[in-house]
Amino acid sequence: MKFDPDALPNAQAGVSYEARISITQNATPAGEFSISEGALPKGLTLEKLPGEDAVRIAGTPEETGTFTFKVFVWCFGTNVSGQTGDKEYTITVK
């Protein structure tokens, strides 16, 4: 499975932020996305987009710094088992 985009845009503390991460090359639909390592900057949340193999990171960052985290996804596996993946991302909040 492939995660898109490869990198997330930087953010600015106190300014509304939104980024989308989608997966492709999966044989079955995405079940759920989660943060498997690290954490999002305070003020941002990860939410699955209904009916899409994608999530949105949105909110208003409350702190500055560099935040590295892994986004993990599993896919429904009726005929295809073990479809999981993760990708490391970094958001820099200025």
C-alpha positions in Angstrom: 0.0 0.0 0.0 1.1 3.5 -0.7 0.7 6.6 1.5 0.1 10.0 -0.2 1.6 12.6 0.3 5.2 11.7 1.1 5.5 14.7 3.5 3.1 17.0 5.3 3.2 20.8 5.1 4.5 22.9 8.0 2.1 24.5 10.4 2.0 27.8 12.3 1.0 28.0 16.0 -2.4 29.6 16.4 -3.3 29.3 12.7 -5.9 26.7 11.5 -4.2 23.7 9.8 -5.5 20.9 7.6 -3.7 18.1 5.7 -5.0 15.0 4.1 -3.3 11.6 3.9 -4.7 8.9 1.7 -3.7 5.3 0.8 -3.7 3.6 -2.6 -2.7 0.2 -3.9 -4.8 -1.5 -1.2 -6.9 -4.5 -2.2 -9.7 -3.8 0.3 -11.1 -0.7 1.9 -9.3 0.9 4.9 -10.7 0.0 8.2 -9.2 2.5 10.6 -6.3 4.9 10.8 -4.4 5.7 14.1 -1.2 7.2 15.4 1.0 4.2 16.2 4.1 6.0 17.5 4.8 9.6 18.5 2.1 12.2 18.8 0.4 15.0 16.8 1.1 18.6 18.0 -1.3 19.7 20.7 -4.5 21.1 19.1 -4.4 18.8 16.0 -6.6 15.7 15.6 -6.6 12.7 13.2 -10.0 11.8 11.7 -11.0 9.3 9.1 -12.9 10.7 6.1 -16.2 8.7 5.7 -16.3 6.6 2.6 -12.7 7.3 1.7 -9.4 5.5 2.2 -8.1 8.7 3.8 -7.7 10.7 7.0 -7.6 14.4 7.8 -5.3 16.1 10.3 -6.9 19.3 11.3 -7.1 21.8 14.1 -5.1 24.8 15.4 -1.6 23.8 16.7 -1.1 25.2 20.2 2.7 24.7 20.5 5.8 25.1 18.4 8.3 22.4 17.6 9.0 19.4 15.4 6.6 16.5 15.8 7.3 13.1 14.4 4.7 10.3 14.4 3.6 7.2 12.5 0.2 6.9 10.9 -0.9 3.2 10.9 -3.8 1.8 8.9 -5.4 -1.6 8.6 -7.7 -2.7 5.8 -10.7 -5.0 5.8 -9.5 -8.5 4.9 -12.2 -10.8 3.7 -10.1 -12.5 1.0 -6.9 -10.6 1.5 -5.3 -11.0 5.0 -2.7 -8.9 6.7 -3.2 -5.6 4.8 -1.6 -3.1 7.2 0.9 -0.3 6.8 2.4 2.7 8.4 4.3 5.7 7.4 6.3 8.2 9.4 5.5 11.9 9.1 6.8 15.1 10.6 5.0 18.3 11.1 7.0 21.4 12.0 5.1 24.0 13.9 6.6 27.5 13.8 
